[in-house]
Amino acid sequence: MDVTSVKPVRTLIVDDEPLAVERLQVLCAREPLIDLVGTASDGNAALRLTEALEPEALLLDISMPELDGMGVARALGQAKHRPAVVFVTAFDSFAVEAFNVAAVDYLLKPVAPERLKRALERVVDRRGTAEPGAPAVSWVQEFWVPHRSELIRIAAEDIERIDAERDYMRLHVNGRSYLLHQTISALEERLDPDKFIRLHRSTIVRRDRIKGLKHDGGGVWSADLGNGEEVRIGRTYLDHAKGMAGR
């Protein structure tokens, strides 16, 4: 992205730790994509300043006393002016909650300059894609998953299959897989049913990956995913799967 031709993002920092605010201010001063309009030290102040200053993005800490970052994001979801939320936190355990409130990105402290830039580029990319005050999309569009020393973003539409492994979900994406701490039932509720279908108590598949349904005898059916890959269909989900073929 050529930042010289892009209008800087009006940004508000929200963090209750003065040292964390100072570090972010230094990073923001070095990033041409950012126009820093102010700072807030708690959630309630963040809401007041958002209404007064109308920032385009919030660099928002999660762990704060009284109204925390998640509470701020939920409150802004109903606001007339809803800025993009970029969470900045020392903990990776809130990633699942973050996509529930339609955050644009999730940065781990200490924030690297290149990660901050990527987050702001995402804010810029989303300019004009949603009306102010419009309700958040109900179906999850993306996930953050741990990978080495960072969290990476995976678009829901890129996921081919999801397999349950106890309290974790294994997301299969373009020949690779990633673990997400989430139950399959909770995940199923957030996925667009027009794009994903649950075939087994431990398996969800993207609908367009299913090439056909196969009767293996004895009332056992499986879904052909192509390239010799098959997924057994659980009896509980068989009628739903057959519904894809109008049966």
Summary of the structure (lengths in Angstrom):
residues: 247
radius of gyration: 20.9
end to end distance: 49.2
largest distance: 67.3
contacts: 716
relative contact order: 0.09
helix: 31%
strand: 34%
